[in-house]
Amino acid sequence: MAKFEDVKGAVYGRKYAKTYTCVQVKVDGDQAISLEGKLIAMGIEAGNIAPGRVNIKVDK
């Protein structure tokens, strides 16, 4: 898995944009939303950004 930089909160303006490093995992389309919820419940920042894809924050 390759790490890449992602930006969160940019839709609210540059002042609120946060850049962080994450990895993207591919799962079955119907499992992406439940995986995101499980990761968030464990305190891991994750986002279901597209069908079958979940971004997981790995660094600040």
N, C-alpha and C positions, 0 to 999 in steps of 0.2 A: 504494500500500500504506500502510495506516495503522499507526502504531506503537502498541503497547499494553504495559502492564506485566504481567509474569508472575511467578509465584513458584515457585521450585524448592526441593525439600527440606522442604517444610512438613509432610509426613507423619511426619517424624522429630521434630517439635516446633518451636516458635517460635524456639528458639535456633539451629536449623540452617537456617531458611528464608532464602533469598536472593532478593531482588527485582531484576529486570532488565528492560530494554526489549527488545522483539523485534517482528518482523513475521511474519506467517503467509502462506505461499505454498500455493497449491492445485496439485496435480499429479495425474496419473492414479494411482488407488489402488495399483497394483502398483509404481509408481516411488517412492513415498514412503519406503519403508524403504531402498532403495538410495541415494536422494538424501541421506538422513540420514547413512548410512555414509560417503559421499564427502565430505560437508561436515566431519564429525568427523575424517576422515583428513587434511584440509587444515588442521585446527586451529580450525575454526569450530564454536562451540557450537550444536547443533541438536537438535530432538526431534520424533519422529514421534508426534504427540499424538492423531491421529484418522485414520481411513482417508482417504487423499488429501490430508492436511494436514501441513505441516512448519513448526514454529516455529523461527526463526533469530534468535539473539541479536545485537543491533546496538549496544547500549550497556551500561554497567555499571549 
